[in-house]
Amino acid sequence: MRHIILIILIILFYYLVKSFFSPPKASQKKGYGGTEIDDEMVKDPNCGVYIPKKEALEKKIKGQKYYFCSKECIEKFKQGN
């Protein structure tokens, strides 16, 4: 009986240590080749620069959603259209 209790305690200790040292699971998407993606990249339609979507300025123009790197690019894009 002691052996069974000892085995159970060893197994519990193993899983406790394993969960303590394993890296936390992130809620990130898997990209091409299994690499993790932090954020989607979007292209500024005015200057052509790619920026992370979460950092981009979102603007709806004529019912279409655009992403810009700066307020200046928004104004230049509006003038061109």
N, C-alpha and C positions, 0 to 999 in steps of 0.2 A: 504494500500500500504506500509506503514511503517513497518508493521508486516512482510511482505514478504521479504523486504530488510533486516530486522533484522535477520530473520531466515537464509537467504542466508549467511550473514556475520558470523553468529554463526557456520554454517556448514563449511565454508571456514577456519575459525579460528581453528575448531576442527581438520580438516585434516592437517593443517599446524603444529599444535602442535604434532599431532600423528606422522607425518613423521620426525619431529625433534628429538623426543625421542625414536623412534624405532631403533633397531640395523641395521647397513647396511647389505644388502644381499650379502653374499659371493658367489663366483663362485666355490663352492666346491661340490664334489660328495657326494651323500648320500650312506652310507654303510649299512651293515646288521643292522636291527633294527632302521633305520632312523638316525643313528649317522653320523656326518660329517667326511669325510676323507680329511686330508690335503695333503697327498702324499701316493703313493703306496710303499709298502715295498718290497724289492728284497733281495734275498739270495746270498751271496758271495759263489761261487762254491768251493773256496779253503778252507776257514776257517769255513763256515757255518753260519756266522753272518748275521742277517737281518739289513738292512740299508734303509733309505728313498731313493727312486730312484733319487730324485733331488740332493742328496749329493753323490751318488755313482759314481765311475769311470767306464765309459762305454768303453768296449773294444771288438772289433770284431776279433774273432779267428776262422780260418778255416770256414768263412762264417756265424758263429753263434755269436749272440750278448750276451755278459756276463756283469755282473755288479760286481764290486769289491769294498771293503772297503779301500784298500790302494794299492800303487804301488808294495809293497812287495808281496802282495797276487797275483797280476797279474804275477809277475816273477815266483813265486813258482808254479802257475797254469800252466804256459807255460812249465816249466821244467818237470812237471808231465805228460804232454800230448805230 
